Each structure stands twice: as C-alpha cells, then as structure tokens.
Amino acid sequence: MCGRFTNTTKDTKKVADRFQVELEKALERSGAGSMILQQDLSGEKLAEEITALANDPERVSEMEAAARKLARGDAAAAVVDLIEELVTSGSKQSAMSR
C-alpha cells in the first residue's frame, strides 16, 4: 500500500476474491480504503465514489494516513526470509525422503 488508500471491486463468488474481500474489509474498517462489491458495481456507483474522493481531499489524506499506519517497512525482506525458509525446509524434507 505504501501510504495510499485503496478502492477495489471484488466478486464474492470466487474463492480468491472472498479471501481478498476479508482483507479489504479490514482496510475499510481501519479507514485505509473502500470497497465496492462486484454485484454492487456500476459505472454510476464507481463515478460517485471517484467524485466523492476527488471532492474530499481531507478524506483521501485521512485514508492515506490510515494506510501508512498499516504499512510494514520490512515487508519485502520478510517475504524473502519466508521464501528462503520454505525453500530450505523443502530441500531438507526432500533430502530426508531419499
């Protein structure tokens, strides 16, 4: 997120999107984003949301501040560490099964 609010659309019928919906709800509850469910999406609804944000820079600033509070500065390093751990443990398990 890097300090930017998010506005997304999700299809709750898809498993991956259902997982994402829960993440987006958390962002919305924290004030860092807004979400329009796919079944509620229309050109008019999206235009309303964009217009509302464009007309309320204070809200956008508040959403960005909320997003910054959720940011994890070491996220990339943490992901790399996790991948290395998984690769290492996978290699050990592979060697043990031989």
C-alpha positions in Angstrom: 0.0 0.0 0.0 2.8 2.4 0.8 0.6 5.0 2.3 -2.0 5.1 -0.4 -5.6 4.4 0.1 -7.2 1.6 -1.9 -10.5 1.3 -3.7 -11.3 -2.1 -5.1 -14.1 -4.2 -6.6 -14.4 -7.9 -5.8 -16.5 -10.8 -6.9 -17.6 -12.7 -3.8 -18.4 -15.8 -5.8 -14.7 -16.5 -6.4 -12.7 -18.2 -3.7 -9.6 -15.9 -4.1 -11.8 -12.8 -4.2 -13.7 -13.9 -1.0 -10.3 -14.0 0.8 -9.5 -10.6 -0.7 -12.9 -9.3 0.4 -12.0 -10.0 4.0 -8.7 -8.2 3.6 -10.5 -5.2 2.0 -13.0 -5.2 4.8 -10.1 -4.9 7.3 -8.7 -2.0 5.2 -12.1 -0.3 5.2 -12.6 -0.8 8.9 -9.2 0.8 9.6 -10.1 3.8 7.4 -7.4 2.9 4.8 -9.7 2.0 1.9 -13.2 1.5 0.4 -14.7 -1.4 -1.4 -17.4 -1.9 -3.9 -18.6 -5.5 -4.3 -18.8 -6.7 -7.8 -22.6 -7.2 -7.6 -23.0 -3.6 -6.5 -20.7 -2.1 -9.1 -22.0 0.1 -11.9 -20.4 2.9 -13.8 -22.6 5.3 -11.9 -21.6 3.9 -8.5 -17.9 4.0 -9.4 -18.2 7.5 -10.7 -19.9 8.5 -7.5 -17.1 7.1 -5.4 -14.4 8.7 -7.5 -16.2 12.1 -7.4 -16.7 11.8 -3.7 -13.0 11.2 -3.2 -12.0 14.0 -5.7 -14.2 16.4 -3.8 -12.9 15.4 -0.3 -9.1 15.7 -0.3 -9.2 15.6 3.5 -10.8 12.2 3.4 -8.2 11.0 1.0 -5.4 12.3 3.3 -7.0 10.5 6.2 -7.2 7.3 4.3 -3.6 7.6 3.2 -2.5 8.2 6.9 -4.5 5.1 7.9 -2.8 3.1 5.2 0.6 4.3 6.4 -0.2 3.1 9.9 -0.8 -0.4 8.4 2.4 -0.4 6.4 5.2 -2.7 7.3 8.6 -1.2 6.2 10.3 -4.5 6.2 7.6 -6.4 4.2 9.9 -7.2 1.2 12.6 -8.5 3.4 10.1 -10.5 5.5 8.7 -12.1 2.3 12.2 -13.0 1.1 13.0 -14.5 4.5 9.8 -16.6 4.4 10.6 -17.8 0.9 14.1 -18.8 1.9 12.8 -20.6 4.9 10.3 -22.5 2.8 12.9 -23.4 0.2 15.4 -24.5 2.9 12.8 -26.6 4.7 11.6 -28.1 1.4 15.1 -29.1 0.5 15.7 -30.7 3.9 12.4 -32.7 3.6 13.3 -33.8 0.1 16.8 -35.0 1.2 15.3 -36.8 4.1 12.8 -38.7 1.9 15.6 -40.1 -0.3 
